Structure formats: structure tokens, C-alpha cells
């Protein structure tokens, strides 16, 4: 049962490494693949957080520029 579960996990993670050649999947292979997926997941979360921060920064800068444009427009209207 455990061997079947390991094979299923490896098929989901990496079909080419799942023992399709008839070889059994070792616990170490399963652990390494799960660790790799976990690391990739962590990197994705960090990248997402970085992109969110960049987006917030750009939105704040856009608001600042829009406010400056409004001030400039009002100044031009007063001069006319």
C-alpha cells in the first residue's frame, strides 16, 4: 500500500521519474520531490509578495503623479 502511494505521488510530481520503467520508487525520491515542490512553492510566495509590494509602490507613485497633474492644471487655469 505504501509503495503504491509513493508511486502515485511520484506520478503526480514527475511522471518520468515515477518508475514507469518498472522500477520501484524509493522513499528518498518521494521526499526529495516533495521538498523540491515545497521550495518552489515558497519561492513563488516570495515572488508574489515582492510583486504585490512593487504594485503598491507603483500605485502610490501613480496617485502622487495624478495629484501633481491636478495641481498643475489648476495653476494653469488660474493663470488664464
C-alpha positions as CSV (number, residue, x, y, z in Angstrom):
1,X,0.0,0.0,0.0
2,X,2.8,2.4,0.9
3,X,4.7,1.5,-2.3
4,X,1.5,2.2,-4.3
5,X,1.1,5.6,-2.5
6,X,4.8,6.5,-3.2
7,X,4.3,5.6,-6.9
8,X,1.2,7.7,-7.1
9,X,2.9,10.7,-5.5
10,X,5.8,10.4,-7.9
11,X,3.4,10.1,-10.9
12,X,1.8,13.4,-9.9
13,X,5.1,15.1,-9.2
14,X,7.1,13.8,-12.1
15,X,5.7,11.1,-14.4
16,X,9.1,10.4,-16.0
17,X,10.5,9.6,-12.5
18,X,7.6,7.6,-11.3
19,X,9.0,4.2,-12.0
20,X,7.3,3.9,-15.4
21,X,10.2,1.6,-16.4
22,X,9.1,-0.9,-13.8
23,X,11.5,0.3,-11.1
24,X,10.1,1.0,-7.6
25,X,10.1,4.5,-6.2
26,X,12.2,5.0,-3.1
27,X,11.1,6.9,-0.1
28,X,14.1,9.2,-0.6
29,X,12.9,10.1,-4.2
30,X,9.5,11.0,-2.8
31,X,11.0,13.1,0.0
32,X,13.3,14.9,-2.4
33,X,10.5,15.6,-4.8
34,X,8.1,16.9,-2.1
35,X,11.0,19.1,-0.7
36,X,11.6,20.4,-4.2
37,X,7.9,21.2,-4.7
38,X,7.8,22.9,-1.3
39,X,10.9,25.0,-2.1
40,X,9.3,26.0,-5.4
41,X,6.1,26.9,-3.6
42,X,8.0,29.1,-1.1
43,X,9.8,30.9,-3.9
44,X,6.5,31.5,-5.7
45,X,5.1,33.0,-2.5
46,X,8.1,35.2,-2.1
47,X,7.9,36.4,-5.7
48,X,4.2,37.1,-5.3
49,X,4.8,39.2,-2.2
50,X,7.6,41.1,-4.0
51,X,5.3,41.8,-6.9
52,X,2.5,42.9,-4.6
53,X,4.9,45.3,-2.9
54,X,6.0,46.6,-6.3
55,X,2.4,47.1,-7.4
56,X,1.5,49.0,-4.2
57,X,4.6,51.2,-4.7
58,X,3.7,51.9,-8.4
59,X,0.0,52.7,-7.5
60,X,1.2,55.1,-4.8
61,X,3.5,56.8,-7.3
62,X,0.7,57.0,-9.8
63,X,-1.6,58.7,-7.3
64,X,1.2,61.1,-6.4
65,X,1.7,62.0,-10.1
66,X,-2.1,62.3,-10.6
67,X,-2.3,64.8,-7.7
68,X,0.7,66.8,-9.1
69,X,-1.1,66.9,-12.5
70,X,-4.3,68.2,-10.9
71,X,-2.3,70.9,-9.1
72,X,-0.6,71.9,-12.3
73,X,-3.9,72.0,-14.2
74,X,-5.4,74.2,-11.5
75,X,-2.4,76.5,-11.6
76,X,-2.7,76.8,-15.4
77,X,-6.4,77.6,-15.2
78,X,-5.7,80.4,-12.7
79,X,-3.1,81.9,-14.9
80,X,-5.6,82.0,-17.8
